[in-house]
Amino acid sequence: MTDKNNRMDIVRQLGLGEGPLPAQIESRRDELTYEMQKHLHILGPTPKRCLVMFADLGLSDPEIARYFKIPTTIVTDLRRVWDIDGVT
């Protein structure tokens, strides 16, 4: 019984909110197209560093794309925009 009352107090304090969360998060990555931004979350919290690491390991764009299950063109475009050298 106490847990239910505590939860209700928390809900009262926090309010009902402003509605549902936005479908997509606004990004400050103006250099990237919408299509590229859709796949960034797959590369983790630091997508550029992640891509640099895989390129430094010598993986090709198709290998990186296959590992993350994203289109090869996305990997190629990200590497071009961010000027990441390596095997393509």
N, C-alpha and C positions, 0 to 999 in steps of 0.2 A: 504494500500500500504506500509506503514511504517513497519508493522509487517512482511510482506514478506521479505523486505530488511533486517530487523534485523535478521530474521531466516537464511537468506543466509550468512550474515556476521558471524554468529555463526558457521555455517557449514564450512565456509572457514577457520576459526580459529582452529576448532577442527580437521579438515581433515576428510577423509573418513573412517578412522579406519583401523584396521589390519584384517578385515574379521569377520566372525560370531564368536559369543562367543563359548567357548568349550562346548561340549555336557554334560560333567560332570566336576565338580570342583575337583581339586586335593585335597586330604585330608591328613592331617598329623596323622591320626588315624590308625597307623600301627597295632594296636591290633585287629582291626575290619576287617572282611571279606568284600569283595565288596558288597555282598548281604545285610549285615547289614548296610553298609554305604548308600545304596540306600534309606533306610527308615528313616535315622536320621533326615532329614529336617522336617518330620511330627511331631517329638517331640519338635520342636521349636529351638530357638537359644542355649539353654542349655539342650541338650537331656539327659545327665546323671542326672542332678538335677531334671528334669521333671520325669524321671523314678523312682528316689528315692522318690519323693513326692507321686506318685501314689502307690508305694509299702508301704510307711509309712501309707497311708490311709487304707491299708489292702486289696487292690484290688489284685486279682490273675492275673497270666499271661494272661489267656484267656479273663478276663474282661478288662485288659489294652489294649490288642490287639483289642478287639471288639470296644473299645472307639476310638482308633486311626485308625481303619480299616487297620491294618497291620497283617501279619501272627503271630500266637502265638509263633512259633519257633524263630522268630526274637526277641520278647520280652524276652523269656527264655534265648536265647544266649547272649543278651546284659546284662541281669542281672548276668549271670554267669561270663562274661568277666570283668564287672565292680564290681563284688563282692557285689551285692545289695541283702541284706537279705529281707525276708518277705514271704508272702504266695505265693506258686508257684502252 
